[in-house]
Amino acid sequence: MLVLSRKKNESIVINDDITIVVVEIRGDKVRLGVDAPKEVPVHRREVFDAIHRDSPDPTQKQSAPLSPPPSSPPASAENTQP
């Protein structure tokens, strides 16, 4: 993890299109402003965790229901060569 020190009104830039600004510092709370493209989801950690806890993981394959094995032909239907 990269740890940076910032003062009020100072910012951090991520990947040329995301800017995080320290908006306010009050006691042990820091208010951050995030400027990111609309297609980039930005969530607080607890919201992110709730979203991922309530929705299935799209990266995991769902197992297909088990189907019975194909039935064997009856013994009388065996292929016999003349």
N, CA, C and O atoms as a Maestro MAE file, in Angstrom:
{
 s_m_m2io_version
 :::
 2.0.0
}

f_m_ct {
 s_m_title
 :::
 protein
 m_atom[328] {
  # First column is atom index #
  i_m_mmod_type
  r_m_x_coord
  r_m_y_coord
  r_m_z_coord
  i_m_residue_number
  s_m_chain_name
  s_m_pdb_residue_name
  s_m_pdb_atom_name
  i_m_atomic_number
  :::
  1 25 0.845 -1.170 0.000 1 A "MET " " N  " 7
  2 3 0.000 0.000 0.000 1 A "MET " " CA " 6
  3 2 0.894 1.238 0.000 1 A "MET " " C  " 6
  4 15 1.853 1.335 0.766 1 A "MET " " O  " 8
  5 25 0.560 2.160 -0.861 2 A "LEU " " N  " 7
  6 3 1.252 3.441 -0.903 2 A "LEU " " CA " 6
  7 2 0.594 4.379 0.103 2 A "LEU " " C  " 6
  8 15 -0.626 4.542 0.088 2 A "LEU " " O  " 8
  9 25 1.373 4.986 0.962 3 A "VAL " " N  " 7
  10 3 0.849 5.918 1.967 3 A "VAL " " CA " 6
  11 2 1.405 7.302 1.653 3 A "VAL " " C  " 6
  12 15 2.619 7.483 1.556 3 A "VAL " " O  " 8
  13 25 0.509 8.279 1.495 4 A "LEU " " N  " 7
  14 3 0.897 9.651 1.168 4 A "LEU " " CA " 6
  15 2 0.389 10.615 2.225 4 A "LEU " " C  " 6
  16 15 -0.668 10.395 2.817 4 A "LEU " " O  " 8
  17 25 1.126 11.666 2.459 5 A "SER " " N  " 7
  18 3 0.682 12.735 3.360 5 A "SER " " CA " 6
  19 2 0.171 13.884 2.512 5 A "SER " " C  " 6
  20 15 0.802 14.268 1.527 5 A "SER " " O  " 8
  21 25 -0.975 14.431 2.896 6 A "ARG " " N  " 7
  22 3 -1.564 15.560 2.182 6 A "ARG " " CA " 6
  23 2 -2.139 16.526 3.203 6 A "ARG " " C  " 6
  24 15 -2.550 16.116 4.288 6 A "ARG " " O  " 8
  25 25 -2.170 17.800 2.861 7 A "LYS " " N  " 7
  26 3 -2.789 18.823 3.691 7 A "LYS " " CA " 6
  27 2 -4.088 19.252 3.024 7 A "LYS " " C  " 6
  28 15 -4.379 18.861 1.894 7 A "LYS " " O  " 8
  29 25 -4.854 20.051 3.730 8 A "LYS " " N  " 7
  30 3 -6.117 20.544 3.191 8 A "LYS " " CA " 6
  31 2 -5.886 21.200 1.830 8 A "LYS " " C  " 6
  32 15 -4.927 21.951 1.648 8 A "LYS " " O  " 8
  33 25 -6.756 20.914 0.896 9 A "ASN " " N  " 7
  34 3 -6.750 21.409 -0.485 9 A "ASN " " CA " 6
  35 2 -5.639 20.806 -1.348 9 A "ASN " " C  " 6
  36 15 -5.478 21.216 -2.497 9 A "ASN " " O  " 8
  37 25 -4.881 19.861 -0.838 10 A "GLU " " N  " 7
  38 3 -3.900 19.162 -1.663 10 A "GLU " " CA " 6
  39 2 -4.565 17.919 -2.254 10 A "GLU " " C  " 6
  40 15 -5.552 17.410 -1.724 10 A "GLU " " O  " 8
  41 25 -4.006 17.450 -3.352 11 A "SER " " N  " 7
  42 3 -4.672 16.356 -4.061 11 A "SER " " CA " 6
  43 2 -3.711 15.245 -4.441 11 A "SER " " C  " 6
  44 15 -2.491 15.368 -4.329 11 A "SER " " O  " 8
  45 25 -4.306 14.168 -4.890 12 A "ILE " " N  " 7
  46 3 -3.607 12.996 -5.413 12 A "ILE " " CA " 6
  47 2 -4.262 12.689 -6.755 12 A "ILE " " C  " 6
  48 15 -5.486 12.728 -6.875 12 A "ILE " " O  " 8
  49 25 -3.454 12.385 -7.757 13 A "VAL " " N  " 7
  50 3 -3.978 12.036 -9.078 13 A "VAL " " CA " 6
  51 2 -3.680 10.572 -9.344 13 A "VAL " " C  " 6
  52 15 -2.564 10.101 -9.129 13 A "VAL " " O  " 8
  53 25 -4.700 9.856 -9.816 14 A "ILE " " N  " 7
  54 3 -4.567 8.436 -10.141 14 A "ILE " " CA " 6
  55 2 -4.905 8.253 -11.613 14 A "ILE " " C  " 6
  56 15 -5.999 8.590 -12.065 14 A "ILE " " O  " 8
  57 25 -3.946 7.713 -12.345 15 A "ASN " " N  " 7
  58 3 -4.180 7.329 -13.743 15 A "ASN " " CA " 6
  59 2 -4.680 8.477 -14.616 15 A "ASN " " C  " 6
  60 15 -5.498 8.240 -15.504 15 A "ASN " " O  " 8
  61 25 -4.239 9.670 -14.409 16 A "ASP " " N  " 7
  62 3 -4.571 10.852 -15.229 16 A "ASP " " CA " 6
  63 2 -6.039 11.280 -15.216 16 A "ASP " " C  " 6
  64 15 -6.344 12.380 -15.677 16 A "ASP " " O  " 8
  65 25 -6.956 10.461 -14.709 17 A "ASP " " N  " 7
  66 3 -8.365 10.845 -14.797 17 A "ASP " " CA " 6
  67 2 -9.123 10.769 -13.471 17 A "ASP " " C  " 6
  68 15 -10.333 10.993 -13.434 17 A "ASP " " O  " 8
  69 25 -8.427 10.457 -12.397 18 A "ILE " " N  " 7
  70 3 -9.066 10.423 -11.079 18 A "ILE " " CA " 6
  71 2 -8.265 11.329 -10.143 18 A "ILE " " C  " 6
  72 15 -7.054 11.170 -9.996 18 A "ILE " " O  " 8
  73 25 -8.957 12.278 -9.516 19 A "THR " " N  " 7
  74 3 -8.304 13.189 -8.576 19 A "THR " " CA " 6
  75 2 -9.001 13.082 -7.227 19 A "THR " " C  " 6
  76 15 -10.227 13.134 -7.135 19 A "THR " " O  " 8
  77 25 -8.192 12.931 -6.187 20 A "ILE " " N  " 7
  78 3 -8.706 12.890 -4.819 20 A "ILE " " CA " 6
  79 2 -8.153 14.109 -4.104 20 A "ILE " " C  " 6
  80 15 -6.941 14.321 -4.069 20 A "ILE " " O  " 8
  81 25 -9.049 14.915 -3.528 21 A "VAL " " N  " 7
  82 3 -8.666 16.162 -2.866 21 A "VAL " " CA " 6
  83 2 -9.048 16.093 -1.390 21 A "VAL " " C  " 6
  84 15 -10.142 15.644 -1.048 21 A "VAL " " O  " 8
  85 25 -8.149 16.536 -0.522 22 A "VAL " " N  " 7
  86 3 -8.467 16.664 0.898 22 A "VAL " " CA " 6
  87 2 -9.285 17.953 1.026 22 A "VAL " " C  " 6
  88 15 -8.753 19.052 0.871 22 A "VAL " " O  " 8
  89 25 -10.570 17.809 1.306 23 A "VAL " " N  " 7
  90 3 -11.478 18.948 1.369 23 A "VAL " " CA " 6
  91 2 -11.480 19.589 2.751 23 A "VAL " " C  " 6
  92 15 -11.498 20.813 2.882 23 A "VAL " " O  " 8
  93 25 -11.461 18.739 3.785 24 A "GLU " " N  " 7
  94 3 -11.546 19.268 5.145 24 A "GLU " " CA " 6
  95 2 -10.926 18.278 6.112 24 A "GLU " " C  " 6
  96 15 -11.026 17.065 5.929 24 A "GLU " " O  " 8
  97 25 -10.285 18.807 7.144 25 A "ILE " " N  " 7
  98 3 -9.747 17.989 8.227 25 A "ILE " " CA " 6
  99 2 -10.334 18.543 9.519 25 A "ILE " " C  " 6
  100 15 -10.125 19.705 9.865 25 A "ILE " " O  " 8
  101 25 -11.074 17.689 10.226 26 A "ARG " " N  " 7
  102 3 -11.715 18.131 11.473 26 A "ARG " " CA " 6
  103 2 -11.521 17.040 12.515 26 A "ARG " " C  " 6
  104 15 -12.201 16.015 12.493 26 A "ARG " " O  " 8
  105 25 -10.593 17.272 13.419 27 A "GLY " " N  " 7
  106 3 -10.296 16.268 14.443 27 A "GLY " " CA " 6
  107 2 -9.707 15.026 13.796 27 A "GLY " " C  " 6
  108 15 -8.699 15.096 13.093 27 A "GLY " " O  " 8
  109 25 -10.350 13.881 14.044 28 A "ASP " " N  " 7
  110 3 -9.854 12.638 13.466 28 A "ASP " " CA " 6
  111 2 -10.567 12.260 12.168 28 A "ASP " " C  " 6
  112 15 -10.401 11.146 11.671 28 A "ASP " " O  " 8
  113 25 -11.365 13.190 11.615 29 A "LYS " " N  " 7
  114 3 -12.077 12.937 10.364 29 A "LYS " " CA " 6
  115 2 -11.476 13.753 9.230 29 A "LYS " " C  " 6
  116 15 -11.121 14.920 9.395 29 A "LYS " " O  " 8
  117 25 -11.374 13.118 8.094 30 A "VAL " " N  " 7
  118 3 -10.873 13.775 6.888 30 A "VAL " " CA " 6
  119 2 -11.954 13.647 5.822 30 A "VAL " " C  " 6
  120 15 -12.430 12.544 5.554 30 A "VAL " " O  " 8
  121 25 -12.344 14.757 5.215 31 A "ARG " " N  " 7
  122 3 -13.312 14.733 4.119 31 A "ARG " " CA " 6
  123 2 -12.532 14.781 2.820 31 A "ARG " " C  " 6
  124 15 -11.670 15.639 2.624 31 A "ARG " " O  " 8
  125 25 -12.849 13.842 1.932 32 A "LEU " " N  " 7
  126 3 -12.179 13.748 0.643 32 A "LEU " " CA " 6
  127 2 -13.165 14.024 -0.477 32 A "LEU " " C  " 6
  128 15 -14.331 13.636 -0.406 32 A "LEU " " O  " 8
  129 25 -12.690 14.688 -1.498 33 A "GLY " " N  " 7
  130 3 -13.466 14.867 -2.715 33 A "GLY " " CA " 6
  131 2 -12.853 13.989 -3.788 33 A "GLY " " C  " 6
  132 15 -11.632 13.936 -3.933 33 A "GLY " " O  " 8
  133 25 -13.702 13.298 -4.544 34 A "VAL " " N  " 7
  134 3 -13.222 12.407 -5.599 34 A "VAL " " CA " 6
  135 2 -13.795 12.885 -6.918 34 A "VAL " " C  " 6
  136 15 -15.011 12.988 -7.079 34 A "VAL " " O  " 8
  137 25 -12.916 13.173 -7.856 35 A "ASP " " N  " 7
  138 3 -13.321 13.563 -9.203 35 A "ASP " " CA " 6
  139 2 -12.894 12.430 -10.126 35 A "ASP " " C  " 6
  140 15 -11.703 12.231 -10.367 35 A "ASP " " O  " 8
  141 25 -13.881 11.681 -10.644 36 A "ALA " " N  " 7
  142 3 -13.597 10.518 -11.482 36 A "ALA " " CA " 6
  143 2 -14.629 10.454 -12.608 36 A "ALA " " C  " 6
  144 15 -15.730 10.985 -12.466 36 A "ALA " " O  " 8
  145 25 -14.284 9.813 -13.715 37 A "PRO " " N  " 7
  146 3 -15.264 9.633 -14.794 37 A "PRO " " CA " 6
  147 2 -16.484 8.875 -14.289 37 A "PRO " " C  " 6
  148 15 -16.388 8.086 -13.350 37 A "PRO " " O  " 8
  149 25 -17.632 9.117 -14.916 38 A "LYS " " N  " 7
  150 3 -18.877 8.467 -14.483 38 A "LYS " " CA " 6
  151 2 -18.797 6.950 -14.538 38 A "LYS " " C  " 6
  152 15 -19.429 6.267 -13.732 38 A "LYS " " O  " 8
  153 25 -18.026 6.415 -15.479 39 A "GLU " " N  " 7
  154 3 -17.963 4.959 -15.635 39 A "GLU " " CA " 6
  155 2 -17.074 4.287 -14.578 39 A "GLU " " C  " 6
  156 15 -16.996 3.060 -14.521 39 A "GLU " " O  " 8
  157 25 -16.415 5.084 -13.755 40 A "VAL " " N  " 7
  158 3 -15.566 4.529 -12.682 40 A "VAL " " CA " 6
  159 2 -16.379 4.535 -11.382 40 A "VAL " " C  " 6
  160 15 -16.692 5.601 -10.852 40 A "VAL " " O  " 8
  161 25 -16.721 3.342 -10.865 41 A "PRO " " N  " 7
  162 3 -17.475 3.313 -9.615 41 A "PRO " " CA " 6
  163 2 -16.601 3.737 -8.431 41 A "PRO " " C  " 6
  164 15 -15.458 3.297 -8.306 41 A "PRO " " O  " 8
  165 25 -17.144 4.586 -7.575 42 A "VAL " " N  " 7
  166 3 -16.438 5.045 -6.375 42 A "VAL " " CA " 6
  167 2 -17.382 4.814 -5.197 42 A "VAL " " C  " 6
  168 15 -18.490 5.350 -5.167 42 A "VAL " " O  " 8
  169 25 -16.935 4.013 -4.226 43 A "HIS " " N  " 7
  170 3 -17.766 3.690 -3.061 43 A "HIS " " CA " 6
  171 2 -16.929 3.745 -1.803 43 A "HIS " " C  " 6
  172 15 -15.721 3.512 -1.842 43 A "HIS " " O  " 8
  173 25 -17.572 4.056 -0.680 44 A "ARG " " N  " 7
  174 3 -16.922 3.855 0.619 44 A "ARG " " CA " 6
  175 2 -16.754 2.345 0.808 44 A "ARG " " C  " 6
  176 15 -17.524 1.564 0.250 44 A "ARG " " O  " 8
  177 25 -15.770 1.936 1.579 45 A "ARG " " N  " 7
  178 3 -15.469 0.509 1.748 45 A "ARG " " CA " 6
  179 2 -16.684 -0.277 2.238 45 A "ARG " " C  " 6
  180 15 -16.952 -1.367 1.734 45 A "ARG " " O  " 8
  181 25 -17.426 0.262 3.219 46 A "GLU " " N  " 7
  182 3 -18.561 -0.501 3.751 46 A "GLU " " CA " 6
  183 2 -19.663 -0.686 2.713 46 A "GLU " " C  " 6
  184 15 -20.346 -1.710 2.711 46 A "GLU " " O  " 8
  185 25 -19.842 0.292 1.836 47 A "VAL " " N  " 7
  186 3 -20.827 0.172 0.753 47 A "VAL " " CA " 6
  187 2 -20.335 -0.855 -0.271 47 A "VAL " " C  " 6
  188 15 -21.104 -1.705 -0.720 47 A "VAL " " O  " 8
  189 25 -19.074 -0.775 -0.632 48 A "PHE " " N  " 7
  190 3 -18.466 -1.718 -1.571 48 A "PHE " " CA " 6
  191 2 -18.627 -3.153 -1.063 48 A "PHE " " C  " 6
  192 15 -19.026 -4.040 -1.818 48 A "PHE " " O  " 8
  193 25 -18.314 -3.379 0.220 49 A "ASP " " N  " 7
  194 3 -18.438 -4.715 0.802 49 A "ASP " " CA " 6
  195 2 -19.882 -5.202 0.773 49 A "ASP " " C  " 6
  196 15 -20.141 -6.370 0.484 49 A "ASP " " O  " 8
  197 25 -20.823 -4.309 1.073 50 A "ALA " " N  " 7
  198 3 -22.237 -4.693 1.063 50 A "ALA " " CA " 6
  199 2 -22.697 -5.054 -0.346 50 A "ALA " " C  " 6
  200 15 -23.451 -6.010 -0.526 50 A "ALA " " O  " 8
  201 25 -22.258 -4.314 -1.321 51 A "ILE " " N  " 7
  202 3 -22.620 -4.600 -2.716 51 A "ILE " " CA " 6
  203 2 -22.113 -5.981 -3.106 51 A "ILE " " C  " 6
  204 15 -22.841 -6.769 -3.709 51 A "ILE " " O  " 8
  205 25 -20.871 -6.267 -2.762 52 A "HIS " " N  " 7
  206 3 -20.280 -7.541 -3.160 52 A "HIS " " CA " 6
  207 2 -20.754 -8.706 -2.300 52 A "HIS " " C  " 6
  208 15 -20.694 -9.855 -2.736 52 A "HIS " " O  " 8
  209 25 -21.217 -8.432 -1.106 53 A "ARG " " N  " 7
  210 3 -21.758 -9.488 -0.258 53 A "ARG " " CA " 6
  211 2 -23.150 -9.889 -0.755 53 A "ARG " " C  " 6
  212 15 -23.531 -11.056 -0.658 53 A "ARG " " O  " 8
  213 25 -23.905 -8.930 -1.282 54 A "ASP " " N  " 7
  214 3 -25.282 -9.173 -1.693 54 A "ASP " " CA " 6
  215 2 -25.419 -9.651 -3.130 54 A "ASP " " C  " 6
  216 15 -26.502 -10.082 -3.527 54 A "ASP " " O  " 8
  217 25 -24.353 -9.589 -3.921 55 A "SER " " N  " 7
  218 3 -24.452 -10.030 -5.309 55 A "SER " " CA " 6
  219 2 -23.464 -11.157 -5.550 55 A "SER " " C  " 6
  220 15 -22.389 -11.188 -4.951 55 A "SER " " O  " 8
  221 25 -23.829 -12.086 -6.430 56 A "PRO " " N  " 7
  222 3 -22.922 -13.202 -6.704 56 A "PRO " " CA " 6
  223 2 -21.657 -12.713 -7.411 56 A "PRO " " C  " 6
  224 15 -21.683 -11.710 -8.125 56 A "PRO " " O  " 8
  225 25 -20.570 -13.421 -7.207 57 A "ASP " " N  " 7
  226 3 -19.293 -13.073 -7.819 57 A "ASP " " CA " 6
  227 2 -19.320 -13.469 -9.296 57 A "ASP " " C  " 6
  228 15 -19.396 -14.657 -9.610 57 A "ASP " " O  " 8
  229 25 -19.259 -12.488 -10.211 58 A "PRO " " N  " 7
  230 3 -19.343 -12.812 -11.637 58 A "PRO " " CA " 6
  231 2 -18.110 -13.548 -12.147 58 A "PRO " " C  " 6
  232 15 -18.145 -14.104 -13.245 58 A "PRO " " O  " 8
  233 25 -17.032 -13.568 -11.388 59 A "THR " " N  " 7
  234 3 -15.828 -14.245 -11.854 59 A "THR " " CA " 6
  235 2 -15.857 -15.732 -11.546 59 A "THR " " C  " 6
  236 15 -15.055 -16.494 -12.088 59 A "THR " " O  " 8
  237 25 -16.771 -16.153 -10.683 60 A "GLN " " N  " 7
  238 3 -16.849 -17.572 -10.368 60 A "GLN " " CA " 6
  239 2 -17.912 -18.227 -11.232 60 A "GLN " " C  " 6
  240 15 -19.018 -17.710 -11.387 60 A "GLN " " O  " 8
  241 25 -17.551 -19.380 -11.794 61 A "LYS " " N  " 7
  242 3 -18.501 -20.108 -12.627 61 A "LYS " " CA " 6
  243 2 -19.522 -20.801 -11.730 61 A "LYS " " C  " 6
  244 15 -19.188 -21.354 -10.682 61 A "LYS " " O  " 8
  245 25 -20.741 -20.752 -12.163 62 A "GLN " " N  " 7
  246 3 -21.761 -21.464 -11.422 62 A "GLN " " CA " 6
  247 2 -21.754 -22.905 -11.912 62 A "GLN " " C  " 6
  248 15 -21.669 -23.155 -13.114 62 A "GLN " " O  " 8
  249 25 -21.842 -23.836 -10.998 63 A "SER " " N  " 7
  250 3 -21.819 -25.226 -11.411 63 A "SER " " CA " 6
  251 2 -23.144 -25.590 -12.056 63 A "SER " " C  " 6
  252 15 -24.217 -25.208 -11.590 63 A "SER " " O  " 8
  253 25 -23.035 -26.340 -13.141 64 A "ALA " " N  " 7
  254 3 -24.229 -26.779 -13.849 64 A "ALA " " CA " 6
  255 2 -24.884 -27.886 -13.042 64 A "ALA " " C  " 6
  256 15 -24.198 -28.647 -12.360 64 A "ALA " " O  " 8
  257 25 -26.210 -27.982 -13.114 65 A "PRO " " N  " 7
  258 3 -26.872 -29.058 -12.382 65 A "PRO " " CA " 6
  259 2 -26.381 -30.404 -12.906 65 A "PRO " " C  " 6
  260 15 -26.138 -30.573 -14.101 65 A "PRO " " O  " 8
  261 25 -26.242 -31.343 -11.999 66 A "LEU " " N  " 7
  262 3 -25.782 -32.663 -12.404 66 A "LEU " " CA " 6
  263 2 -26.886 -33.385 -13.154 66 A "LEU " " C  " 6
  264 15 -28.041 -33.399 -12.729 66 A "LEU " " O  " 8
  265 25 -26.513 -33.984 -14.278 67 A "SER " " N  " 7
  266 3 -27.491 -34.767 -15.030 67 A "SER " " CA " 6
  267 2 -27.138 -36.235 -14.847 67 A "SER " " C  " 6
  268 15 -25.972 -36.571 -14.635 67 A "SER " " O  " 8
  269 25 -28.124 -37.105 -14.926 68 A "PRO " " N  " 7
  270 3 -27.829 -38.522 -14.728 68 A "PRO " " CA " 6
  271 2 -26.936 -39.031 -15.858 68 A "PRO " " C  " 6
  272 15 -27.006 -38.521 -16.976 68 A "PRO " " O  " 8
  273 25 -26.105 -40.023 -15.581 69 A "PRO " " N  " 7
  274 3 -25.251 -40.562 -16.644 69 A "PRO " " CA " 6
  275 2 -26.111 -41.198 -17.723 69 A "PRO " " C  " 6
  276 15 -27.219 -41.657 -17.446 69 A "PRO " " O  " 8
  277 25 -25.603 -41.228 -18.964 70 A "PRO " " N  " 7
  278 3 -26.405 -41.851 -20.027 70 A "PRO " " CA " 6
  279 2 -26.653 -43.316 -19.684 70 A "PRO " " C  " 6
  280 15 -25.781 -44.003 -19.153 70 A "PRO " " O  " 8
  281 25 -27.847 -43.770 -19.996 71 A "SER " " N  " 7
  282 3 -28.179 -45.158 -19.655 71 A "SER " " CA " 6
  283 2 -27.471 -46.109 -20.613 71 A "SER " " C  " 6
  284 15 -27.279 -45.802 -21.789 71 A "SER " " O  " 8
  285 25 -27.097 -47.241 -20.097 72 A "SER " " N  " 7
  286 3 -26.432 -48.258 -20.909 72 A "SER " " CA " 6
  287 2 -27.472 -49.005 -21.719 72 A "SER " " C  " 6
  288 15 -28.593 -49.219 -21.258 72 A "SER " " O  " 8
  289 25 -27.100 -49.402 -22.929 73 A "PRO " " N  " 7
  290 3 -28.074 -50.192 -23.704 73 A "PRO " " CA " 6
  291 2 -28.293 -51.542 -23.030 73 A "PRO " " C  " 6
  292 15 -27.390 -52.068 -22.379 73 A "PRO " " O  " 8
  293 25 -29.461 -52.089 -23.183 74 A "PRO " " N  " 7
  294 3 -29.723 -53.400 -22.582 74 A "PRO " " CA " 6
  295 2 -28.742 -54.439 -23.135 74 A "PRO " " C  " 6
  296 15 -28.252 -54.299 -24.255 74 A "PRO " " O  " 8
  297 25 -28.464 -55.464 -22.356 75 A "ALA " " N  " 7
  298 3 -27.498 -56.490 -22.744 75 A "ALA " " CA " 6
  299 2 -27.889 -57.174 -24.041 75 A "ALA " " C  " 6
  300 15 -27.008 -57.603 -24.786 75 A "ALA " " O  " 8
  301 25 -29.161 -57.291 -24.337 76 A "SER " " N  " 7
  302 3 -29.607 -57.969 -25.542 76 A "SER " " CA " 6
  303 2 -29.383 -57.118 -26.782 76 A "SER " " C  " 6
  304 15 -29.474 -57.634 -27.895 76 A "SER " " O  " 8
  305 25 -29.090 -55.823 -26.624 77 A "ALA " " N  " 7
  306 3 -28.917 -54.957 -27.766 77 A "ALA " " CA " 6
  307 2 -27.457 -54.797 -28.155 77 A "ALA " " C  " 6
  308 15 -27.119 -53.876 -28.897 77 A "ALA " " O  " 8
  309 25 -26.581 -55.674 -27.670 78 A "GLU " " N  " 7
  310 3 -25.171 -55.577 -27.989 78 A "GLU " " CA " 6
  311 2 -24.963 -55.798 -29.468 78 A "GLU " " C  " 6
  312 15 -25.713 -56.537 -30.106 78 A "GLU " " O  " 8
  313 25 -23.951 -55.164 -30.011 79 A "ASN " " N  " 7
  314 3 -23.616 -55.328 -31.407 79 A "ASN " " CA " 6
  315 2 -22.934 -56.669 -31.591 79 A "ASN " " C  " 6
  316 15 -21.955 -56.971 -30.909 79 A "ASN " " O  " 8
  317 25 -23.434 -57.456 -32.488 80 A "THR " " N  " 7
  318 3 -22.770 -58.701 -32.815 80 A "THR " " CA " 6
  319 2 -22.366 -58.638 -34.262 80 A "THR " " C  " 6
  320 15 -23.140 -58.170 -35.096 80 A "THR " " O  " 8
  321 25 -21.220 -59.079 -34.573 81 A "GLN " " N  " 7
  322 3 -20.730 -59.068 -35.952 81 A "GLN " " CA " 6
  323 2 -21.030 -60.402 -36.582 81 A "GLN " " C  " 6
  324 15 -20.815 -61.425 -35.931 81 A "GLN " " O  " 8
  325 25 -21.523 -60.462 -37.832 82 A "PRO " " N  " 7
  326 3 -21.809 -61.750 -38.501 82 A "PRO " " CA " 6
  327 2 -20.545 -62.474 -38.862 82 A "PRO " " C  " 6
  328 15 -20.599 -63.566 -39.427 82 A "PRO " " O  " 8
  :::
 }
 m_bond[327] {
  # First column is bond index #
  i_m_from
  i_m_to
  i_m_order
  :::
  1 1 2 1
  2 2 3 1
  3 3 4 2
  4 3 5 1
  5 5 6 1
  6 6 7 1
  7 7 8 2
  8 7 9 1
  9 9 10 1
  10 10 11 1
  11 11 12 2
  12 11 13 1
  13 13 14 1
  14 14 15 1
  15 15 16 2
  16 15 17 1
  17 17 18 1
  18 18 19 1
  19 19 20 2
  20 19 21 1
  21 21 22 1
  22 22 23 1
  23 23 24 2
  24 23 25 1
  25 25 26 1
  26 26 27 1
  27 27 28 2
  28 27 29 1
  29 29 30 1
  30 30 31 1
  31 31 32 2
  32 31 33 1
  33 33 34 1
  34 34 35 1
  35 35 36 2
  36 35 37 1
  37 37 38 1
  38 38 39 1
  39 39 40 2
  40 39 41 1
  41 41 42 1
  42 42 43 1
  43 43 44 2
  44 43 45 1
  45 45 46 1
  46 46 47 1
  47 47 48 2
  48 47 49 1
  49 49 50 1
  50 50 51 1
  51 51 52 2
  52 51 53 1
  53 53 54 1
  54 54 55 1
  55 55 56 2
  56 55 57 1
  57 57 58 1
  58 58 59 1
  59 59 60 2
  60 59 61 1
  61 61 62 1
  62 62 63 1
  63 63 64 2
  64 63 65 1
  65 65 66 1
  66 66 67 1
  67 67 68 2
  68 67 69 1
  69 69 70 1
  70 70 71 1
  71 71 72 2
  72 71 73 1
  73 73 74 1
  74 74 75 1
  75 75 76 2
  76 75 77 1
  77 77 78 1
  78 78 79 1
  79 79 80 2
  80 79 81 1
  81 81 82 1
  82 82 83 1
  83 83 84 2
  84 83 85 1
  85 85 86 1
  86 86 87 1
  87 87 88 2
  88 87 89 1
  89 89 90 1
  90 90 91 1
  91 91 92 2
  92 91 93 1
  93 93 94 1
  94 94 95 1
  95 95 96 2
  96 95 97 1
  97 97 98 1
  98 98 99 1
  99 99 100 2
  100 99 101 1
  101 101 102 1
  102 102 103 1
  103 103 104 2
  104 103 105 1
  105 105 106 1
  106 106 107 1
  107 107 108 2
  108 107 109 1
  109 109 110 1
  110 110 111 1
  111 111 112 2
  112 111 113 1
  113 113 114 1
  114 114 115 1
  115 115 116 2
  116 115 117 1
  117 117 118 1
  118 118 119 1
  119 119 120 2
  120 119 121 1
  121 121 122 1
  122 122 123 1
  123 123 124 2
  124 123 125 1
  125 125 126 1
  126 126 127 1
  127 127 128 2
  128 127 129 1
  129 129 130 1
  130 130 131 1
  131 131 132 2
  132 131 133 1
  133 133 134 1
  134 134 135 1
  135 135 136 2
  136 135 137 1
  137 137 138 1
  138 138 139 1
  139 139 140 2
  140 139 141 1
  141 141 142 1
  142 142 143 1
  143 143 144 2
  144 143 145 1
  145 145 146 1
  146 146 147 1
  147 147 148 2
  148 147 149 1
  149 149 150 1
  150 150 151 1
  151 151 152 2
  152 151 153 1
  153 153 154 1
  154 154 155 1
  155 155 156 2
  156 155 157 1
  157 157 158 1
  158 158 159 1
  159 159 160 2
  160 159 161 1
  161 161 162 1
  162 162 163 1
  163 163 164 2
  164 163 165 1
  165 165 166 1
  166 166 167 1
  167 167 168 2
  168 167 169 1
  169 169 170 1
  170 170 171 1
  171 171 172 2
  172 171 173 1
  173 173 174 1
  174 174 175 1
  175 175 176 2
  176 175 177 1
  177 177 178 1
  178 178 179 1
  179 179 180 2
  180 179 181 1
  181 181 182 1
  182 182 183 1
  183 183 184 2
  184 183 185 1
  185 185 186 1
  186 186 187 1
  187 187 188 2
  188 187 189 1
  189 189 190 1
  190 190 191 1
  191 191 192 2
  192 191 193 1
  193 193 194 1
  194 194 195 1
  195 195 196 2
  196 195 197 1
  197 197 198 1
  198 198 199 1
  199 199 200 2
  200 199 201 1
  201 201 202 1
  202 202 203 1
  203 203 204 2
  204 203 205 1
  205 205 206 1
  206 206 207 1
  207 207 208 2
  208 207 209 1
  209 209 210 1
  210 210 211 1
  211 211 212 2
  212 211 213 1
  213 213 214 1
  214 214 215 1
  215 215 216 2
  216 215 217 1
  217 217 218 1
  218 218 219 1
  219 219 220 2
  220 219 221 1
  221 221 222 1
  222 222 223 1
  223 223 224 2
  224 223 225 1
  225 225 226 1
  226 226 227 1
  227 227 228 2
  228 227 229 1
  229 229 230 1
  230 230 231 1
  231 231 232 2
  232 231 233 1
  233 233 234 1
  234 234 235 1
  235 235 236 2
  236 235 237 1
  237 237 238 1
  238 238 239 1
  239 239 240 2
  240 239 241 1
  241 241 242 1
  242 242 243 1
  243 243 244 2
  244 243 245 1
  245 245 246 1
  246 246 247 1
  247 247 248 2
  248 247 249 1
  249 249 250 1
  250 250 251 1
  251 251 252 2
  252 251 253 1
  253 253 254 1
  254 254 255 1
  255 255 256 2
  256 255 257 1
  257 257 258 1
  258 258 259 1
  259 259 260 2
  260 259 261 1
  261 261 262 1
  262 262 263 1
  263 263 264 2
  264 263 265 1
  265 265 266 1
  266 266 267 1
  267 267 268 2
  268 267 269 1
  269 269 270 1
  270 270 271 1
  271 271 272 2
  272 271 273 1
  273 273 274 1
  274 274 275 1
  275 275 276 2
  276 275 277 1
  277 277 278 1
  278 278 279 1
  279 279 280 2
  280 279 281 1
  281 281 282 1
  282 282 283 1
  283 283 284 2
  284 283 285 1
  285 285 286 1
  286 286 287 1
  287 287 288 2
  288 287 289 1
  289 289 290 1
  290 290 291 1
  291 291 292 2
  292 291 293 1
  293 293 294 1
  294 294 295 1
  295 295 296 2
  296 295 297 1
  297 297 298 1
  298 298 299 1
  299 299 300 2
  300 299 301 1
  301 301 302 1
  302 302 303 1
  303 303 304 2
  304 303 305 1
  305 305 306 1
  306 306 307 1
  307 307 308 2
  308 307 309 1
  309 309 310 1
  310 310 311 1
  311 311 312 2
  312 311 313 1
  313 313 314 1
  314 314 315 1
  315 315 316 2
  316 315 317 1
  317 317 318 1
  318 318 319 1
  319 319 320 2
  320 319 321 1
  321 321 322 1
  322 322 323 1
  323 323 324 2
  324 323 325 1
  325 325 326 1
  326 326 327 1
  327 327 328 2
  :::
 }
}
